[in-house]
């Protein structure tokens, strides 16, 4: 990536847990992409046993540079939100990089996701300190400008990248399932399986719903509902390993408590966000099923890599009408997109556009 006028490009180190969390995978992948572009790190966190821990000494050093040094003032910096102390860090980021581009890479907008007044006040402060925001969708970009009052430039990322190794790629190729009209479809749902996040799964199981032409495979932790014939718990794996473990025909994107409609804040959040599980499914070469009202469904339509539903009760009839030719088209289209995502080219293209402005 070219540097203009020999100005350096930096990134602020991220906070994340080293566990089965998809959010940690997204942050770690983005740091790997920064590193592959030889961006210079500003490490405000140190590595603990299972998490990154905020370093007060490193922060004080950064404050000194911000106030008294001109080291960063004309340079570009990338920052991933979700450190837990964004409102403390962001004013110093603005001060240190006061004449340069300050880009925030958004993982979540809590004002939308949780809807609390404190989130609105905090995020209004945070976003005001940046010149550019990399958003999940145009809907998220519009929300930032219209509701949060963001005055900078918004850039839509769409799908997140999902970096995987060559070894994992080989295992995915060996796991592909054949499609035929007599197939009982295996639909994968990966993520947080707890009732507060994925209550629709419990509702499906408890309702006695028993589809004849598909089975739901659950990858993740936290499910404590009823187990019946159409549900199968496949276990939890690290996000780096998971694409090689998944076997199925489709990946499902749905949230909330209901099966006949999207409901609750987690469900409504789908109107704005790009779930990281969409990128997981693409990396795993699975066509995607999503709620028609979600931001991600617009991308699924654009790239022709799956189909949408308004209700999970539509799934049986939709699956009945899928031809082997249609399924093959979806798979072929996913293969083209997958190469971008597993190599980090989605974010690289956005970063290149910003840096070369």
N, C-alpha and C positions, 0 to 999 in steps of 0.2 A: 504494500500500500504506500503510495507516494506521500512524502511530507513536503508541504509548501514552506519555502523560506527557512528550511532547516529547523522548524519548530518541532519540539518533541511531542509525542502522544503518550499520555499516561492513563492508568486505570487505578481506581481505588479498590483495594482488596475487599472481598465480600464476606459476609457472615453466612455460615451454613452449618447444619448438622451433618455429620458423616453417617448417614443411616439409609433406610429404605425410602426416604422422602424424595418425591419427584422434583420438588422445588430446589432441593440441594443439587440434584443432577443438573437442572437448568443453569444454576449459578456457576457450578463447577465447569460445565461445558463452555459457558461464555468466557470464563477466565482462561480456559485453554485456548480459545480462539484469540483472545487478546495476546496471550503469550506467543502464539504461533505467528502473530503479526509484529512481534518484537516491541510491543508497547511496554513502557516502563511502569513497574508496579509501585504504588504507594501503599505500603503494608500497615494498616491501622489495626489489624487483627493478628493474633499469633495462634498457631495450631496447638490445641489441647488434645486430649485422648480421643474424644468423639465429636468435638466441635471446635470451631474457631472462637477464640476469646478476645474481646476488645482489649487492646493494649493502651493503657493510659499514658505510658511513657512515649510511645510512638505518636499518640495523638498530640501531646504537648509539643513534640518536635515539629509536627505538621503545623500547629498553631504559630510557632515561632517563624517558620518559613512563610506562613500566610501573612503575618503582620509586618515582618521586618525584611523578608527576602523577596527578591524579584525573580526567583528561579522559575516559577511556574506561570507568571502572569500573562505571557503571550501564547501559552501552550494549550493544547486540547486535552480534555479529560473525560473518561467514561466512568459512570457510577451506576451500580445496580441497586435499585431500591430494595427495602426489606431488611435493613440491618438491625432494626429495632431502635436505633438512635439516629435515624435519618434527619430529624429536625435539629439535632445538635450538630451533625456533620455538615449539612448542606450550606449553612452560612459561611463556614470556613472554606468550603470548596469554591464558593463564589468569590470570596476574597482572594484566595490563592491564585485562581485562574481568571482573574477579573477582566482581562482583555481577550481571553481565548474562548473557544467553544467548550461548553459544559453540557455533556449529553447524559441524560438519565435513561437507563434501560429499565423498563417497567416490568416487574413480575406480577404485582397485584396493585389495584387501586382499592384501598380498604374503604374509602367513602362509598364505593358501589357495593363491594363485597359484604361489608358489615353494616354500613349505613348509620354509623354513629357520628354524632356532632363533633366529638373529639378528633375523629379521623379526618373530617372535613377541614377543621382548623389546622391540624398538623400538616396535612398534605397540601393545603393552600400555601403554607410557608415553604415547604420542601420544594414543590414544583416551581415556585417563583424564582428560585436560585439557579435555574438551568436555562440554557439557550435552545436546547433541542430535547425532545422526548420521543423515544422509540416505543411505540404503542402496539398492542396486540391487533387492533382492528380500527377501522375508521370510526366505528361507534365509540370506542374508547377515546380516540383522539378528539371527537366532537364533545364528549363529556368533559374532558380536561379543559377545553377552551371555553365551553358555554357554562359549566357549573363550577369548575375550580378556578377559572379565570386565568388559565395559563396563556402567557403572551408570546411564548417562543414558537419554534417550528416543530410540528409533529410529523413523524415518519412512521408508516405502518409496516410492521415486520411480517404479520401473517402467521405462518407456522414458525415455531421455535426450531432451532437446530437440535439434533439428538445424536451426539457423537458416539460411534461404536467402533470397536477394533476389527481388524480383518478376520481374526479368528471367530468372533461373534457373527460376522457377516456370513461366513461359511456355514455355521450351524443353522442360521436362519434359512438359508437356501435349502438345507437338508430337511427342514421342518415343514415345508409347504404341503398343504393338504389339497387333494384333488377335489374338484367340484363336479357333481352330477345331479340330475333332477331327483334322484332317490336319496340324496344325502340328507342326513339330519344335521342342520347347520350348527356349528359351534361358534357362539358369539362371546367374545372376550370382553370383560369389564375389568380394568386395572385401576387401582388407586386406593384411596382411603375408604374402607368398607364399613366404617362405623355408622350407626343409625343416624346421627346428626348430619352426616355428610351425604350418605347414600341410602337414605331411608326408603327409597323406592324399591330396593332389593328386598328388604324385610316385608314390605307391603305385598310384593308379588308372591313371596313365599307363603305368607300368612293367609292370603286370599284364596288359596287353593287353585290359583291359576296354573294351568298345566298345558303349555303349548306342545303340539305334536311334531312340529317340524324344526324345532331348535332347542338347544341347551345353552344355559348361561354359565360360562367359566369365570370364576372370580380369582383375580390375582391381587394380593395385597393382604393387609392386616385389619383387624377390628370388627369383623362380622360376627355378630352374636345372635343372629336370628334363626328361624326355622330352616332346616336343610330338607329339601325334598328332591324328587326325581329329576327335576329340570335344572337344579343348581349343583355346581361342583366347585369346591374350594381347592384351588391349585397351589396355594401357598404364597409366601412373600419372598422376593428375591431383590438383590441390589439392582438399581436402575440400569447399571452397565451390563448386568448379566441377563436381565429380564427379556430383552428381545429374542435371545436364543432359547428361552424357556417356553415362550408363548407358542401354542398351537391352536389355530382356529381359522374360521372363514371370514369373520368380520370383527372389528373393534367397535364398541358402543360408547357414545358420549351422551350422557344423561345425568341429571342431578336433581336433588330435591326429594320430597316425600311421596310424590304421587306417580302413578303409572299411566294415568289417562291424560295428564297434562304436566307442564312444568310448574313448580310451585316453590315458595320459600326463597330466601335470599341467595342460597347456593344455586338454585335453579335459575333464577332471574339473572344471575351473574353471567350465565352463558350468552346473554345478549351482547356482552362486551368482550369477554376474554377469549384467549386462544389456549384451550387446555393443553398442558404438556403431554397428556395421554394421546392427543391426536398425532403428535410427532412420534411418540412411541409406536403407535399402530403403523404409521408409515414406515418407520425403520424396520418393523416386523413384517412388512409387506401385506398388511391387512387392509382391505377396503373398509370404509368407515360408515357407520350408521349414526346420525345425529339428529337432534331436535331441529325442526325446520326454522324455528325462530332464533336460533343461535348464530352468533357471528361466524363461528367456524363452518356452519353449513354453507355459507356463501362461498367459502374457499373450496369446500368439497364439490360444490356445483361447478365452480370455475375450472377446477382441475379434472373434473369428472372421475372421482375416485370413491364413489359410494352413493348413498341415498339418504333421504330425510324422512322423518315421521313427525306427526303432531302428537301422537300418543303411542305408548309401547304396545297398546292393544292392537295396533295396526301391523305389528311385525309379521305375524303369521301370514296374512294375506299378501304383504309386500314380498316376503321371501318366496312364496308360491309362484310368483310371476317373474322371478329372475331367471334368465336364460344363461346357459354356459357361455354364450358369446358375450353377453353383457358383463358377466363376471370377469372374463378374460380381458375385456377392455379396461375395466377398473384396475386390474392387476398390472397391466402394461403401463397405464398412466402413473400408477404409484411408483413403479420402478424408476421412471424418469425423475420424478420428484424426490424420491428417496436418496438418490445420489447427491443432490444438493444438501439435504438435511443431515445426512450422516457425515458429511465432510465440512459442515459449518459454513456453507456458502450463502445461506439466507442472511445471516447477520453480517458476513463479510461484505456482501453487496450493499447493504444499508450503510455500514460504516464507511465504505469507499465513497458513497454518494455524499455523505456528510463532510468527510475530511477534504474532499476535492472541490467543495463549493467555492 
